[in-house]
């Protein structure tokens, strides 16, 4: 053989040897993984499924503590550590992802439990759907930590933040119970939201969690002779993030940039919204209207007089305040009834029209008498009889009423509708699917209840009483407050390229009575705090059942609607009367009472309500009359009834009395959920923030980075599959 041939052969042999050594080195470097990428024994891997389960349960337990109502915010900085240890060092990928999915389902099932009273089916579907985002987060974190050597202090916040943004986007987006929301009371921490949004606070919190994971894993693996991602980069990065966050927050939370704005009053009642409740336990339209009218009158009578009164979201049933609805003739009203109230009698729509006019004129009278502006939350209905096909559109709207005018000056209709509760998808694109979903929806009842979204962010121009200065007001409705793009849309304005802000204050109105005084109230408030900081704009919240409040542009909750100490003392009298009424009502359960005794006992209940309960409630405030009237309504149906009907009516009365006792005790423990009004002068911050200009740019980058991590995992799998046959062939040849 020639020298060149020998050199070529040697070269080929050397190349084959190098490839063999490289393959062995690759197998050694990834000796913690099998062919499926599953971690195996050695170097700190957590092989016990029981240990993975217990560690994940530990994380789940801590995430329960960080959100309202407990709000133990320091735990947020370690709550993910046990689960992240499993993600980074769990021995079985499949089991880990399964447990992570259960973690996600339980995370939402516990923290969003308040959905269950509204719709059990929707609650279950919600938890099963959003649970998938937990294994989606575990997937790239695990890959980046084990195969790319990325510190958990870097990989975890990038991926978690990106996944939070993903599950908060689109028509099914749900940007509540974000990890960053646990910090809403810490002004020094949340100020970075004007740069990177609420997701930036989440990033900081998860970075600290990841750093603790690095810290815990370092000595374990090093002691076993292995190598882990080095800590210095993660330590430097986390330290810099935390320090810069606190420095920036300390500088930005002061009020030096703020000027005084208009005085705004927000009102709050406590009227639960329930499906399937007996009619005599509900509040009807006129009762709800009068209760809120009295609240508006109280707000107008405050000293000093407010410039603007904000009412909650369309709390008054069958109130449609748009100008078109008041002008419709009977034929048009019948057309509307057939499409939206098919089960109602033909006479109902003229009554609804008359009632809607009464409501609007009543609140208009408050404006005229006190010379204040008022924002009314109400529905809107527009008929399109001549359209093809003919249809009716309904809106969830806010209306600006100003002194001296006979119709609303401006109207804004909610743009971000909540699927199923406010609209059914596929109405125009897939009729069969629409009809099926509509029949299953809680409000379907054979009619087209779905609403139409508004077309633009309409600012209201409000004139102050003294200086006649005009302020611009945005009115997000209900869950638009938690959707960051809606408040930002109000602030940016219609041209989307503002030289300055398009509004001065956000007046958020909502009806949280569906959620039965749960932690949703405070979670909703937390989202409002971040909207204030993100756009440096004050937020005035008017919410049925709470939490109504005035929030400054720096996220400070300036004041809330709450009972005074004197009002809390008056609750003792109310509770005492309710207990006495319960004792009297229980006599009706004795059975076989003579008609005369039955009437006497019923009259005793009525007398106690009229003479004592009404007076006890009135001592707290005039708007509390509806709670005494509800007892009278139930009691009035007790007469010479058949035994079965009588027993059912008495059971209804006793149930309501027990509910009212629990309600009074809740007001004592949580005075911010009781009816009332509060007024405060808001603050105006003229600065345009980076977040207002660019939106969720930071979270979007994190989502892209997470996607790149997934693509890198896919590339790794392809390379591994290509290398495996070559490695096996090399091994056989060497043998």
Secondary structure, DSSP 8 states (H G I E B T S, - for coil): --HHHHHHHHHHHHHHHHHHHHHHHHHHHTTTB-TTS-B-SSTT-B--HHHHHHHHHHHHHHHHHHSTTT--GGGGGTTTHHHHHHHHHBS-HHHHHHHHHHHHHHHHHHHTGGGTTT-HHHHHHHHHHHTHHHHHHHHHHHHHHHHS---HHHHHHHHHHHHHHHHTSSTT----S-GGGGGTT-HHHHTTHHHHHHHHHHHHHHHHHHHHHHHHHHHHHHHTT-----HHHHHHHHHHHHHHHHHHHHHHSS-TTEEEEEEEEEEE------SS--GGGS--HHHHHHHHHHHHHHHHTSSS--SEEE--SS-STT-B--HHHHH--HHHHHHHHHHH-TTS-TTHHHHHHHHHHHHHHHHHHHHHHHT-EEEEEEEEEEEETTSSS-EEEEEEEEEEE-TT-SS-SEEEE-SS--BTTTB-TTTTT-HHHHHHHHHHSTT-TTS-------SS---EEEE-SSS--EEEEE--BGGGGTSHHHHHHHHH-TTS--SS-S-SEEEEEEEGGGGTT-THHHHHHHHHHHHHHHHT-EEEEEEETS--EEE-TTS-EEEE----HHHHHHHHHHHHHHHHHHHHHHGGGG-S--HHHHHHHHHHHHHHIIIIIHHHHHTT-GGGHHHHHHHHHHHHT-SS--HHHHHHHHHHHHHHHHHHHHHHHHHHH-GGGSSEEEEEEEEEE----HHHHH-SHHHHHHHHHHHHHHHHHHHHHHHHHHHHHHHHHHHHHH-
